[in-house]
Amino acid sequence: MQRLQQVHVCADPHAVAAAALAYIVRLADDSRKPGAALHHLCIAGGTTPRTLYSLLPAAIDLRNVDLWFSDERMVPPDHADSNFAMVQQAYLQRALHPPRVVHRIAGEHGATAAADAMNAAAASTPGGLTFDLALLGVGADGHTASLFPGDAAFVNTNPTGAAFVPARDGARVSASFERLAAARQVIFVVTGASKASMLAALPGSDLPAARLAAALGPRAVWLLDADAAAQQ
């Protein structure tokens, strides 16, 4: 049976969040040095990432970092389903040294306009947008960001190389497969027994998380709790 590569198993979801936090803190500390390691950080929504964001120390210095979102629902920024609202509540509102720019996906404007605005921001990034670190979750169906099995955002080609694309028939915007596959490092954070069978079936499959991990190779790291790793 094929297995995931670059897997680190942690005791519980809190330990997974703490391990992911260590990556951010280390790279953020390096971001003030010549040849900085962290300029563009892409983050996900979801329960496990929320734990991570709540652990982010208020004093962590992200003033040299642009913050991007891996995906967003087409809702206002104060909506209960908004990834931005979750990150705002868990971290941003208490940050002493917040990110240089928070690139919020403006879901209230609809998927096409929101994706266009994000692509304009990406295009204006000096040297082009490359995520230095992307933190992603994985759903029980193998989706990651808002790249779902069978969805146009995943299966259609992206000839323009757009950084962000409408997804789920316009219900969401997602970072594109191509832009995530170009990241310098991706950390998949996955917790819970409901994910164990999916993770066991993931290697070699055509599911979005599997395809992305294959494209990334050694740049993909998996942080799993003991329940999610039960079938590894």
C-alpha positions in Angstrom: 0.0 0.0 0.0 1.3 3.4 -0.9 1.7 5.8 2.0 2.0 9.6 2.4 5.5 11.0 2.5 6.9 13.6 4.8 4.4 12.7 7.6 4.6 13.9 11.1 2.2 12.4 13.6 1.2 14.5 16.6 -0.8 13.4 19.6 -3.9 15.5 19.1 -5.2 18.5 17.2 -3.6 20.9 19.6 -0.2 19.4 19.0 -0.8 19.6 15.3 -1.6 23.3 15.6 1.5 23.8 17.7 3.7 22.0 15.2 2.4 24.1 12.4 2.9 27.2 14.5 6.6 26.3 14.9 7.0 26.5 11.1 5.4 30.0 11.0 7.4 31.3 13.9 10.7 30.1 12.5 10.1 31.5 9.1 8.7 34.8 10.5 11.9 35.2 12.6 13.9 34.7 9.5 11.8 37.2 7.5 13.8 40.2 8.9 17.1 38.7 7.7 18.7 39.1 4.3 17.2 36.6 1.8 14.1 36.4 3.9 12.3 33.1 4.0 8.7 34.4 4.5 7.2 37.2 2.5 3.9 35.6 1.3 1.9 33.3 3.7 -1.2 31.6 2.5 -3.6 30.3 5.1 -6.7 28.1 5.2 -10.0 28.1 7.1 -11.3 25.3 9.2 -11.3 24.0 12.8 -7.7 22.9 13.1 -6.3 26.1 11.5 -8.5 28.1 13.9 -6.7 26.5 16.8 -3.4 27.4 15.2 -4.3 31.0 14.7 -5.5 31.3 18.3 -2.1 30.1 19.4 -0.2 32.7 17.3 1.4 34.9 19.8 0.2 38.5 19.7 3.8 39.7 19.6 4.9 37.6 16.5 6.2 40.1 14.0 4.6 39.7 10.6 5.1 43.2 9.4 7.2 41.9 6.5 4.6 39.3 5.5 1.7 39.5 3.1 -1.2 37.3 4.2 -3.3 35.5 1.6 -6.3 33.2 2.0 -6.4 29.8 0.2 -10.1 30.2 -0.3 -13.3 32.0 0.8 -17.0 31.6 0.6 -19.0 34.3 -1.1 -20.1 36.0 2.1 -19.4 39.4 3.8 -16.3 39.7 6.0 -18.4 39.6 9.2 -20.4 36.5 8.2 -20.1 33.4 10.5 -18.9 31.3 7.5 -16.2 33.7 6.5 -12.6 32.5 6.7 -11.5 36.1 7.1 -13.9 36.6 10.0 -12.5 33.5 11.7 -8.9 34.7 11.3 -9.8 38.2 12.4 -11.3 36.9 15.6 -8.7 34.3 16.3 -5.6 36.3 15.6 -5.7 39.6 13.7 -7.6 41.7 16.2 -5.0 41.0 18.9 -1.9 41.2 16.7 0.7 43.7 17.9 2.6 43.5 14.6 0.0 42.4 12.0 0.9 41.4 8.5 2.0 44.1 6.1 -1.0 43.5 3.9 -4.0 41.2 4.5 -5.3 40.2 1.1 -8.9 39.5 1.9 -11.0 37.7 -0.7 -14.0 40.1 -1.0 -16.8 37.4 -1.1 -19.6 40.0 -0.9 -18.8 41.1 -4.4 -19.3 37.6 -6.0 -16.8 35.1 -7.3 -15.8 36.6 -10.6 -15.2 40.1 -9.2 -13.5 38.7 -6.1 -11.2 36.4 -8.1 -10.4 39.3 -10.5 -9.4 41.6 -7.6 -7.2 38.9 -6.1 -5.5 38.2 -9.4 -4.8 42.0 -9.8 -3.2 42.0 -6.4 -1.2 38.9 -7.3 -0.1 40.5 -10.6 1.1 43.7 -8.8 3.3 41.7 -6.5 7.0 42.5 -7.3 8.5 39.5 -9.1 5.1 37.8 -9.2 3.2 36.0 -6.4 4.8 32.8 -5.0 3.6 31.5 -1.6 6.6 30.9 0.6 4.4 28.9 2.9 0.8 27.6 2.4 -1.1 26.0 5.3 -3.9 23.8 3.9 -6.5 21.5 5.3 -7.9 18.4 3.6 -11.6 17.4 3.6 -12.9 13.9 4.0 -13.6 13.9 0.3 -9.9 14.8 -0.5 -10.5 18.4 -1.4 -8.0 21.1 -0.4 -8.5 24.9 -0.4 -11.7 25.0 -2.5 -10.5 22.5 -5.1 -13.1 19.8 -4.9 -13.1 16.5 -6.8 -14.9 17.0 -10.1 -15.3 20.8 -9.7 -14.4 23.0 -12.6 -11.9 24.9 -10.5 -9.9 21.7 -10.2 -10.5 19.8 -13.4 -10.4 22.7 -15.9 -7.1 23.9 -17.3 -6.0 27.4 -16.2 -4.4 28.7 -19.4 -4.0 32.2 -18.0 -2.1 31.0 -15.0 -4.6 32.8 -12.7 -3.6 32.8 -9.0 -7.3 32.7 -7.9 -10.3 31.1 -9.6 -14.0 30.9 -8.9 -15.1 27.6 -7.5 -18.2 25.6 -6.5 -20.3 27.2 -9.2 -19.5 30.7 -7.9 -20.1 29.9 -4.3 -16.4 30.2 -3.5 -13.1 31.5 -4.7 -9.9 29.4 -4.4 -6.2 29.7 -4.9 -5.6 27.9 -8.1 -4.0 24.4 -8.3 -1.1 25.9 -10.3 -0.3 28.6 -7.8 -0.5 26.2 -4.8 1.7 23.7 -6.7 4.3 26.5 -7.1 4.5 27.2 -3.4 7.9 26.9 -1.8 6.4 24.8 1.0 2.9 23.5 1.8 1.9 22.1 5.2 -1.2 20.0 5.2 -2.8 20.0 8.7 -5.3 17.1 9.1 -7.0 15.9 12.2 -9.8 13.5 13.2 -10.7 9.9 12.8 -13.1 10.8 9.9 -10.1 11.6 7.7 -8.2 8.3 8.3 -9.6 6.3 5.5 -9.4 9.2 3.0 -5.7 9.7 3.9 -5.0 5.9 3.5 -6.6 6.1 0.0 -5.0 9.4 -1.0 -1.5 8.3 -2.4 -1.7 7.7 -6.1 -5.3 8.8 -6.4 -6.7 11.6 -8.5 -8.1 13.5 -5.6 -7.1 17.2 -5.4 -5.0 16.9 -2.3 -3.2 13.9 -3.8 -2.5 15.6 -7.1 -1.2 18.7 -5.3 1.0 16.7 -3.0 2.4 14.8 -6.0 3.1 18.1 -7.8 4.9 19.5 -4.7 7.0 16.4 -4.0 9.3 17.0 -1.0 7.9 20.5 -0.6 4.7 19.0 0.9 4.7 18.2 4.7 1.8 16.4 6.4 1.0 17.1 10.1 -1.6 14.6 11.3 -3.0 13.8 14.7 -3.1 10.2 15.9 -6.7 9.7 14.9 -6.1 10.9 11.3 -3.0 8.8 11.0 -4.6 5.6 12.3 -4.4 3.9 8.9 -1.0 5.1 7.8 
